[in-house]
Amino acid sequence: MTNHRTKREVSANRAAVIAQKATVVRRYTYEGASMAALCRDYGVGIGWLRRQFDAWDVPRRPRGRTAYAA
């Protein structure tokens, strides 16, 4: 089942990710959250999140890898 969002919802979701950049990056980098999980939580697309991480210079993990053990 697909979840269709309006342009306004997509824009609001993307703005929320940008506003919460530190939290999103921390969850991915240190807490081991997957990009897919972040996309579900914030309601954004995986391609868009990948481009944001690239713009923010966040190194991406290889597929299937979790964050490094602390």
Secondary structure, DSSP 4 states (H G I P E B T S, - for coil): ------HHHHHHHHHHHHHTHHHHHHHHHTS---HHHHHHHHT--HHHHHHHHHHTTPPPPPTT--PPP-
